[in-house]
């Protein structure tokens, strides 16, 4: 069913009532501008659902977005992916890059909760100041096998035997076993948010359903599969400067963040239904566009259609996500006659035969960039635009590689395994490969099954995507480091190249930024030349935002930062 058909159908939009009854005393919560509604609720939808509000399990975008409203870490990323202070006001790094010392703010408190009443006779919800030992507890919990956190890898093989030390209440020391230049970026991940040990002791595994954090919003209630409600934290520590004149030369006050009074998260699992809710004003923003209705909203050049411009705007930003095709190139298959894609010439033919710019133009309405520059995406140190001139669309050269591969004589079956969400793109790929004389069959698999199969080297040719865990090219290039063979690591192709491995290992000892960039680009050039992977495009995130919503931003990590968002009064 297409978008226009659904749009014309009569849908009962009252099936999902807004379950909010907010009574807030905000007289001491900082000033609001006069044009801001004194009771503002920001509403958004998550179609994949939220499984936990425990940072230890913040693996999916939906979990990350929600936990990021409730918790803070030592440091954070700004809109330019630069490291900024959060609970740590400053830090020192030893000359050998193995000791990090953080100095904490003294005005950060956990949300008010009954769990802090143990040493008080008063029957009121109390809060508690965050101290260095809270980070020691939180980090050790991530590493504890009993926690079973998917984020344990962020510290494994990186920290020393006595990794986390509280020097005093306001000073935390982290000791690494070896230098890791992207360690600060690593600490911005939700896995590294701080939480109180009292809450873990009180709630145990149920902490993810009744969290206590430090963030700009506090947990209120969770109606399963209907609504999740967060309320404003009146004691949040971050402030925003306000200026009285246009040139911002005179400071008039500091406003305590956040400006919103509440967040309401709904769980509509159908994107088209959620989009119709957005059009009716029942959601404040909509993230991403489905192929079934993108042409209804976006012009061919990626701009918003005129008829919608008085209702909402678009926010398009780079997104650290590389979409790709990958080949299994395990050396054990070197002489296998049933695996023609082990042949490098055949992989190079596929690399050069795909018109990636046409994919962006015709299937994505110019949202995104053709990935002719390697696996490392635009926006990261190490991206190499020079590779585009060598590995861009070239069907004639692709035919030469195809002839050199000897596939035309054997015509062995080649199957590309995909998920239904990327069927349109892979049909386009199939057409381009057919144009050079290469027949490829598409097989659609459930996402969970495909993930399990590629992890266990059951697929010779598959579609994938890599979203950065943290903003450093090392996170992308680690996908082809041979000690990271799946299923124990992210090297799903089982690519192995000794020079590549040497370069990868050397970057951790490299303190010069430009020298690291050169090594990153060398590694990416090796990948393109040997082609265990065919990068298709570097993604961009697109958000539709109602005009009443102000100050909403984004960064290349596609984060959801609602601290400064305001909603105009009707």
C-alpha positions as CSV (number, residue, x, y, z in Angstrom):
1,X,0.0,0.0,0.0
2,X,1.5,3.4,-1.0
3,X,1.6,6.6,1.0
4,X,-1.2,8.3,-0.9
5,X,-3.6,5.4,-0.3
6,X,-2.9,5.4,3.4
7,X,-3.1,9.1,3.7
8,X,-6.7,9.0,2.3
9,X,-7.8,6.3,4.7
10,X,-9.7,7.2,7.8
11,X,-7.5,6.3,10.7
12,X,-8.5,6.6,14.3
13,X,-5.7,8.8,15.6
14,X,-7.2,8.7,19.1
15,X,-6.1,5.0,19.6
16,X,-2.9,6.3,21.2
17,X,-4.0,8.9,23.8
18,X,-1.3,11.1,25.3
19,X,-1.0,9.6,28.8
20,X,0.4,12.7,30.5
21,X,-0.9,14.3,33.6
22,X,1.9,16.6,34.5
23,X,1.9,18.7,37.7
24,X,5.2,20.6,38.0
25,X,6.3,23.3,40.3
26,X,8.7,25.2,38.1
27,X,9.1,28.6,39.9
28,X,12.7,27.8,40.8
29,X,13.7,26.0,37.6
30,X,15.1,29.0,35.6
31,X,13.5,31.5,33.4
32,X,11.7,30.9,30.1
33,X,11.2,33.3,27.3
34,X,7.8,34.8,27.1
35,X,6.9,33.2,23.8
36,X,7.5,29.7,25.2
37,X,4.5,27.7,26.5
38,X,5.0,27.2,30.3
39,X,4.0,23.6,29.9
40,X,5.8,22.2,26.9
41,X,5.9,18.6,26.1
42,X,8.2,17.3,23.3
43,X,6.7,14.3,21.5
44,X,8.5,11.8,19.3
45,X,8.0,8.2,18.2
46,X,10.3,5.2,18.2
47,X,9.2,2.5,15.7
48,X,11.6,-0.2,16.9
49,X,10.8,0.1,20.6
50,X,12.9,0.7,23.7
51,X,14.2,-2.4,25.5
52,X,15.9,-0.8,28.5
53,X,16.8,2.6,30.0
54,X,20.0,1.1,31.5
55,X,23.0,2.7,29.9
56,X,24.7,-0.7,30.1
57,X,22.4,-1.8,27.3
58,X,22.2,1.4,25.2
59,X,23.2,-0.4,22.0
60,X,20.4,0.6,19.6
61,X,19.6,4.1,18.5
62,X,16.2,4.0,20.3
63,X,17.8,3.0,23.6
64,X,20.6,5.6,23.1
65,X,18.3,8.5,22.4
66,X,16.2,7.7,25.5
67,X,19.1,7.1,28.0
68,X,20.8,10.3,26.7
69,X,18.0,12.3,28.2
70,X,18.4,10.7,31.6
71,X,22.2,10.4,32.1
72,X,25.5,12.1,31.7
73,X,29.1,11.0,31.3
74,X,32.5,12.6,32.0
75,X,32.6,14.2,28.6
76,X,30.2,14.8,25.6
77,X,30.3,15.7,21.9
78,X,29.1,19.0,20.5
79,X,27.4,19.5,17.1
80,X,30.9,19.4,15.4
81,X,31.9,16.2,17.2
82,X,34.4,18.0,19.4
83,X,34.9,16.8,22.9
84,X,33.4,19.1,25.5
85,X,33.2,18.9,29.3
86,X,30.2,17.4,31.0
87,X,30.4,16.1,34.6
88,X,34.2,16.4,34.2
89,X,35.0,20.1,34.1
90,X,38.6,19.4,32.9
91,X,41.2,16.6,32.5
92,X,44.9,15.8,32.1
93,X,46.5,13.2,29.9
94,X,49.9,11.8,30.6
95,X,52.6,12.2,28.0
96,X,52.6,8.5,27.2
97,X,48.8,8.6,26.7
98,X,48.0,5.9,29.3
99,X,46.8,7.9,32.3
100,X,43.7,10.1,32.2
101,X,42.9,12.3,35.2
102,X,39.4,13.9,35.4
103,X,38.4,16.7,37.7
104,X,34.6,16.6,38.4
105,X,32.1,19.3,38.9
106,X,30.8,19.7,42.5
107,X,27.2,20.6,41.5
108,X,26.0,17.4,39.8
109,X,23.3,15.5,41.6
110,X,21.4,12.3,40.9
111,X,17.7,12.6,40.4
112,X,15.6,12.7,43.5
113,X,14.7,9.1,44.5
114,X,13.5,7.1,47.6
115,X,16.7,5.0,47.2
116,X,18.7,7.8,48.9
117,X,16.5,7.8,52.0
118,X,18.4,5.1,53.8
119,X,20.2,7.5,56.3
120,X,17.3,9.9,56.7
121,X,14.2,9.7,58.8
122,X,12.3,12.1,56.4
123,X,10.0,10.3,54.1
124,X,10.8,12.4,51.0
125,X,12.6,11.7,47.8
126,X,16.2,12.8,48.1
127,X,19.1,13.3,45.7
128,X,22.8,12.7,46.1
129,X,25.9,14.4,44.8
130,X,27.9,12.6,42.1
131,X,31.4,11.6,43.2
132,X,34.4,9.9,41.6
133,X,33.6,6.5,43.1
134,X,30.3,6.5,41.2
135,X,32.3,6.4,38.0
136,X,34.5,3.6,39.4
137,X,31.3,1.6,40.2
138,X,29.7,2.3,36.8
139,X,32.7,1.5,34.7
140,X,33.5,-1.7,36.7
141,X,29.8,-2.7,36.3
142,X,30.2,-2.4,32.5
143,X,33.2,-4.8,32.5
144,X,31.6,-7.3,34.9
145,X,30.6,-10.4,33.1
146,X,27.5,-10.7,35.3
147,X,26.2,-7.5,33.8
148,X,26.4,-9.0,30.3
149,X,26.6,-5.5,28.8
150,X,27.2,-5.4,25.1
151,X,29.4,-2.4,25.8
152,X,32.1,-4.3,27.7
153,X,34.3,-4.1,24.7
154,X,35.0,-0.4,25.2
155,X,37.3,-1.2,28.1
156,X,38.4,-4.7,27.4
157,X,42.0,-4.9,26.1
158,X,42.4,-1.2,26.7
159,X,42.6,-0.7,30.5
160,X,45.3,-1.6,33.0
161,X,44.9,-4.1,35.9
162,X,43.8,-1.3,38.3
163,X,41.9,0.8,35.7
164,X,39.6,3.1,37.7
165,X,40.7,5.0,40.8
166,X,38.9,7.6,42.8
167,X,41.7,9.8,44.1
168,X,39.1,11.7,46.1
169,X,35.5,12.7,45.6
170,X,36.2,15.1,42.8
171,X,39.2,13.4,41.0
172,X,39.0,10.2,38.9
173,X,41.9,8.5,37.3
174,X,41.7,6.0,34.4
175,X,44.8,3.8,33.6
176,X,45.2,2.3,30.2
177,X,47.3,-0.7,29.3
178,X,48.4,1.0,26.1
179,X,47.7,4.3,24.4
180,X,44.3,4.7,22.7
181,X,44.1,8.1,20.9
182,X,40.3,7.9,20.6
183,X,39.7,7.2,24.3
184,X,38.0,10.5,25.0
185,X,35.6,9.9,22.1
186,X,35.0,6.4,23.5
187,X,34.0,8.0,26.9
188,X,31.1,9.9,25.2
189,X,29.2,6.7,24.5
190,X,26.1,6.0,26.7
191,X,27.8,2.9,28.1
192,X,30.0,5.3,30.1
193,X,27.2,7.3,31.7
194,X,27.3,7.4,35.5
195,X,24.7,5.8,37.7
196,X,24.3,5.4,41.5
197,X,25.2,2.1,43.1
198,X,22.2,2.5,45.5
199,X,19.8,2.2,42.5
200,X,21.5,-0.9,41.2
201,X,21.4,-2.5,44.7
202,X,17.7,-1.6,45.1
203,X,16.4,-2.5,41.6
204,X,19.0,-5.0,40.3
205,X,18.1,-6.1,36.7
206,X,15.0,-3.9,36.9
207,X,17.0,-0.7,36.9
208,X,16.4,-0.4,33.2
209,X,12.7,0.1,33.9
210,X,13.1,2.6,36.8
211,X,16.4,4.4,36.1
212,X,18.0,7.1,38.3
213,X,20.4,9.4,36.5
214,X,21.8,12.9,36.4
215,X,20.4,14.1,33.0
216,X,18.2,17.0,32.0
217,X,15.1,14.8,32.3
218,X,13.9,12.3,35.0
219,X,12.1,9.1,34.5
220,X,8.4,9.4,35.3
221,X,6.4,6.4,33.9
222,X,6.5,3.7,31.3
223,X,3.2,2.4,29.9
224,X,4.3,-0.7,27.9
225,X,4.0,-0.3,24.2
226,X,2.1,3.0,24.5
227,X,4.0,5.9,26.1
228,X,7.2,6.6,28.0
229,X,7.3,9.9,30.0
230,X,10.2,11.9,31.2
231,X,9.9,15.1,33.3
232,X,12.2,18.1,33.5
233,X,15.0,17.8,36.1
234,X,14.7,21.1,38.1
235,X,18.2,20.6,39.5
236,X,20.1,19.9,36.3
237,X,23.6,21.4,36.4
238,X,24.1,22.8,32.9
239,X,23.2,26.5,32.2
240,X,22.9,28.5,29.0
241,X,23.9,32.1,28.7
242,X,21.3,34.5,27.5
243,X,22.1,37.9,25.9
244,X,20.2,41.1,25.9
245,X,21.3,42.6,22.6
246,X,21.6,41.2,19.1
247,X,25.4,41.3,18.8
248,X,25.6,39.1,21.9
249,X,28.1,41.4,23.6
250,X,26.2,41.9,26.8
251,X,25.3,39.0,29.0
252,X,22.0,39.4,30.8
253,X,21.5,36.0,32.6
254,X,22.1,32.3,32.7
255,X,19.2,30.0,32.2
256,X,19.1,26.6,33.7
257,X,18.6,23.8,31.1
258,X,16.4,22.2,29.9
259,X,13.6,24.4,28.6
260,X,11.1,21.7,28.0
261,X,8.9,20.5,30.8
262,X,8.5,16.9,29.6
263,X,9.2,14.3,26.8
264,X,6.6,11.8,25.6
265,X,7.9,8.9,23.6
266,X,5.3,6.8,21.7
267,X,5.8,3.3,20.2
268,X,4.0,3.2,16.8
269,X,5.8,0.4,14.9
270,X,4.6,1.5,11.5
271,X,6.5,4.4,10.0
272,X,3.7,5.5,7.7
273,X,1.2,5.7,10.6
274,X,3.8,7.6,12.7
275,X,4.3,10.0,9.8
276,X,0.6,10.8,9.6
277,X,0.7,11.5,13.3
278,X,3.5,13.9,12.7
279,X,1.5,15.6,9.9
280,X,-1.4,16.1,12.4
281,X,0.9,17.7,14.9
282,X,0.8,14.8,17.4
283,X,4.5,14.3,17.1
284,X,7.0,17.2,17.1
285,X,9.6,15.6,14.8
286,X,10.0,12.7,12.5
287,X,13.3,11.0,11.9
288,X,14.2,9.6,8.5
289,X,12.1,8.9,5.4
290,X,10.8,5.7,4.0
291,X,11.1,5.1,0.3
292,X,7.3,4.5,0.1
293,X,6.6,8.2,0.9
294,X,9.8,10.2,0.5
295,X,8.7,11.4,-2.9
296,X,5.6,12.9,-1.4
297,X,7.7,15.1,1.0
298,X,11.1,15.7,-0.7
299,X,11.9,17.1,-4.1
300,X,14.4,15.4,-6.3
301,X,17.1,17.8,-5.2
302,X,16.6,16.9,-1.5
303,X,14.6,20.0,-0.5
304,X,11.2,20.1,1.2
305,X,8.2,20.3,-1.1
306,X,6.6,23.7,-1.1
307,X,3.2,22.6,0.2
308,X,4.8,21.5,3.5
309,X,7.1,24.5,4.2
310,X,4.5,26.4,6.3
311,X,4.1,23.3,8.5
312,X,7.6,22.0,9.1
313,X,11.3,22.2,8.1
314,X,14.0,19.7,7.3
315,X,17.3,19.2,9.1
316,X,19.8,17.4,7.0
317,X,23.2,16.6,8.5
318,X,26.1,14.2,7.8
319,X,25.6,10.9,9.5
320,X,28.6,8.6,10.3
321,X,27.1,5.6,8.6
322,X,28.7,3.8,5.6
323,X,26.3,1.5,3.6
324,X,28.2,-1.2,1.8
325,X,28.3,-4.6,0.1
326,X,30.8,-7.1,1.6
327,X,32.4,-10.4,0.5
328,X,33.7,-13.2,2.6
329,X,37.4,-13.5,1.7
330,X,38.6,-16.0,4.3
331,X,41.8,-17.7,3.2
332,X,40.3,-21.1,3.8
333,X,38.1,-20.4,0.7
334,X,41.1,-19.5,-1.5
335,X,40.8,-22.6,-3.7
336,X,37.1,-23.2,-3.4
337,X,35.4,-23.5,-6.8
338,X,32.0,-22.7,-5.1
339,X,33.1,-19.3,-4.0
340,X,33.9,-17.2,-7.2
341,X,33.9,-14.0,-5.2
342,X,37.2,-14.9,-3.6
343,X,38.6,-13.8,-6.9
344,X,39.9,-10.2,-6.5
345,X,39.3,-9.3,-10.2
346,X,35.6,-10.2,-9.8
347,X,35.3,-8.0,-6.7
348,X,37.0,-5.1,-8.5
349,X,34.5,-5.5,-11.4
350,X,31.6,-5.2,-8.9
351,X,33.4,-2.2,-7.2
352,X,33.6,-0.2,-10.5
353,X,30.3,-1.3,-12.1
354,X,27.9,0.3,-9.6
355,X,26.8,3.9,-10.3
356,X,26.7,5.1,-6.7
357,X,25.8,8.7,-7.6
358,X,22.8,7.5,-9.5
359,X,21.6,5.6,-6.4
360,X,21.8,8.8,-4.4
361,X,20.0,10.8,-7.1
362,X,17.2,8.4,-8.0
363,X,16.6,6.4,-4.9
364,X,17.5,8.8,-2.1
365,X,16.4,12.2,-3.5
366,X,20.1,13.4,-3.1
367,X,20.1,12.6,0.6
368,X,23.6,11.2,1.2
369,X,26.9,11.0,-0.8
370,X,28.3,8.4,-3.2
371,X,30.9,6.4,-1.4
372,X,33.7,6.5,-4.0
373,X,36.2,7.7,-1.4
374,X,36.6,4.5,0.6
375,X,35.1,2.9,3.7
376,X,35.8,5.9,6.1
377,X,32.9,8.4,5.6
378,X,32.9,12.1,5.0
379,X,33.4,14.1,8.2
380,X,36.1,11.9,9.8
381,X,39.8,12.5,9.8
382,X,41.1,9.8,7.4
383,X,38.4,10.2,4.7
384,X,40.2,10.2,1.3
385,X,38.4,12.0,-1.5
386,X,41.4,11.2,-3.8
387,X,40.3,7.6,-3.9
388,X,37.1,8.7,-5.8
389,X,39.1,9.4,-9.0
390,X,40.5,5.9,-8.9
391,X,37.5,3.9,-7.8
392,X,34.5,5.8,-9.1
393,X,31.9,4.5,-11.5
394,X,33.7,3.0,-14.6
395,X,31.7,0.3,-16.3
396,X,34.3,-0.2,-19.1
397,X,37.1,-0.8,-16.6
398,X,34.7,-3.1,-14.7
399,X,34.2,-5.3,-17.8
400,X,38.0,-5.7,-18.1
401,X,38.2,-6.9,-14.5
402,X,35.2,-9.2,-15.2
403,X,37.0,-10.8,-18.2
404,X,40.1,-11.2,-16.1
405,X,38.2,-13.0,-13.4
406,X,37.3,-15.9,-15.7
407,X,33.7,-15.8,-14.3
408,X,32.2,-15.5,-17.8
409,X,33.5,-19.0,-18.6
410,X,32.1,-20.7,-15.5
411,X,28.9,-18.6,-14.9
412,X,28.8,-19.7,-11.2
413,X,25.8,-18.6,-9.3
414,X,26.3,-15.4,-7.2
415,X,23.8,-14.5,-4.5
416,X,23.6,-11.2,-2.7
417,X,21.9,-11.5,0.7
418,X,19.9,-8.5,1.8
419,X,17.1,-7.2,4.0
420,X,13.8,-5.9,2.7
421,X,14.6,-2.3,3.6
422,X,17.3,-2.2,1.0
423,X,15.6,-4.1,-1.8
424,X,15.2,-1.0,-4.0
425,X,18.9,-0.2,-3.7
426,X,20.0,-3.7,-4.3
427,X,17.7,-4.0,-7.4
428,X,19.6,-1.0,-8.7
429,X,22.9,-2.7,-8.0
430,X,21.7,-5.9,-9.7
431,X,20.8,-3.9,-12.8
432,X,24.2,-2.2,-13.0
433,X,26.0,-5.6,-12.6
434,X,23.8,-7.0,-15.3
435,X,24.9,-4.2,-17.6
436,X,28.5,-5.4,-17.5
437,X,27.4,-9.1,-18.0
438,X,27.4,-10.2,-14.4
439,X,24.3,-12.0,-13.2
440,X,23.5,-11.7,-9.4
441,X,20.5,-13.2,-7.6
442,X,19.0,-11.3,-4.6
443,X,17.8,-13.2,-1.6
444,X,15.9,-11.3,1.1
445,X,16.5,-12.4,4.7
446,X,15.1,-11.2,8.1
447,X,17.6,-8.7,9.6
448,X,18.3,-10.9,12.7
449,X,18.9,-14.0,10.5
450,X,21.3,-12.1,8.1
451,X,23.2,-10.7,11.1
452,X,23.7,-14.2,12.6
453,X,24.7,-15.7,9.3
454,X,27.3,-13.1,8.3
455,X,28.7,-13.2,11.9
456,X,29.3,-16.9,11.5
457,X,30.7,-16.7,8.0
458,X,27.8,-18.4,6.3
459,X,27.3,-15.7,3.6
460,X,29.7,-15.0,0.7
461,X,28.1,-11.8,-0.4
462,X,25.9,-9.5,1.8
463,X,24.7,-6.0,2.4
464,X,25.7,-4.2,5.6
465,X,26.1,-0.8,7.2
466,X,28.6,0.5,9.8
467,X,27.4,3.3,12.1
468,X,30.3,4.8,14.1
469,X,30.4,3.8,17.8
470,X,32.6,6.9,18.3
471,X,33.8,9.5,15.9
472,X,37.2,8.2,14.8
473,X,38.3,6.4,11.6
474,X,39.9,3.7,13.7
475,X,36.4,2.5,14.5
476,X,35.7,1.9,10.8
477,X,39.1,0.4,9.9
478,X,38.9,-2.0,12.9
479,X,36.3,-3.9,10.8
480,X,39.2,-5.2,8.6
481,X,41.9,-5.9,11.2
482,X,42.5,-9.6,11.2
483,X,42.5,-10.2,15.0
484,X,38.9,-8.9,14.8
485,X,37.5,-11.9,12.8
486,X,33.9,-12.5,13.5
487,X,32.1,-13.9,15.5
488,X,34.3,-12.4,18.2
489,X,34.9,-9.1,16.4
490,X,33.5,-6.9,13.6
491,X,35.6,-8.3,10.7
492,X,32.8,-10.1,9.0
493,X,34.7,-10.4,5.7
494,X,37.7,-12.2,7.4
495,X,40.0,-9.9,5.4
496,X,43.6,-10.3,6.2
497,X,46.5,-8.2,5.0
498,X,49.8,-8.1,7.0
499,X,50.7,-4.6,5.9
500,X,47.2,-3.4,6.8
501,X,47.5,-5.0,10.2
502,X,50.9,-3.3,10.8
503,X,49.4,0.1,9.9
504,X,46.4,-0.4,12.1
505,X,48.6,-1.4,15.1
506,X,50.9,1.6,14.6
507,X,48.1,4.2,14.9
508,X,47.8,3.7,18.6
509,X,51.4,4.9,19.1
510,X,51.0,7.8,16.7
511,X,50.5,11.2,18.5
512,X,50.8,13.4,15.4
513,X,47.3,13.9,13.9
514,X,48.4,14.4,10.4
515,X,50.6,11.2,10.5
516,X,47.6,9.3,11.7
517,X,45.5,10.7,8.9
518,X,48.1,9.5,6.3
519,X,48.0,6.0,7.8
520,X,44.2,5.9,7.9
521,X,44.2,6.8,4.1
522,X,46.8,4.2,3.3
523,X,44.6,1.5,5.0
524,X,41.5,2.7,3.2
525,X,43.4,2.6,-0.2
526,X,44.3,-1.1,0.6
527,X,40.7,-1.9,1.2
528,X,39.6,-0.3,-2.1
529,X,42.4,-2.1,-4.1
530,X,41.6,-5.5,-2.6
531,X,37.9,-4.9,-2.3
532,X,36.6,-7.1,0.5
533,X,34.0,-4.4,0.7
534,X,32.2,-2.1,-1.8
535,X,31.1,1.1,-0.1
536,X,27.8,2.3,-1.6
537,X,27.1,5.6,0.1
538,X,27.8,7.8,3.1
539,X,24.6,8.5,4.8
540,X,22.9,11.7,5.9
541,X,20.3,12.0,8.6
542,X,17.1,13.8,7.7
543,X,14.7,15.1,10.3
544,X,11.3,16.7,9.8
545,X,10.6,19.3,12.5
546,X,7.4,21.2,13.1
547,X,7.9,25.0,12.8
548,X,6.8,25.4,16.5
549,X,10.0,23.6,17.6
550,X,13.1,25.8,17.9
551,X,16.8,25.2,18.7
552,X,16.8,21.5,17.6
553,X,20.2,20.5,16.3
554,X,22.0,17.3,15.3
555,X,25.6,16.0,14.7
556,X,27.1,13.4,12.6
557,X,26.5,10.8,15.3
558,X,22.7,11.4,14.8
559,X,22.3,12.1,18.5
560,X,19.1,13.5,20.1
561,X,19.9,16.5,22.2
562,X,16.8,18.1,23.7
563,X,18.4,20.3,26.4
564,X,18.0,23.6,24.5
565,X,14.9,22.8,22.5
566,X,11.9,25.2,22.9
567,X,8.4,25.0,21.7
568,X,6.6,28.1,20.6
569,X,3.3,29.0,22.2
570,X,0.3,28.5,19.9
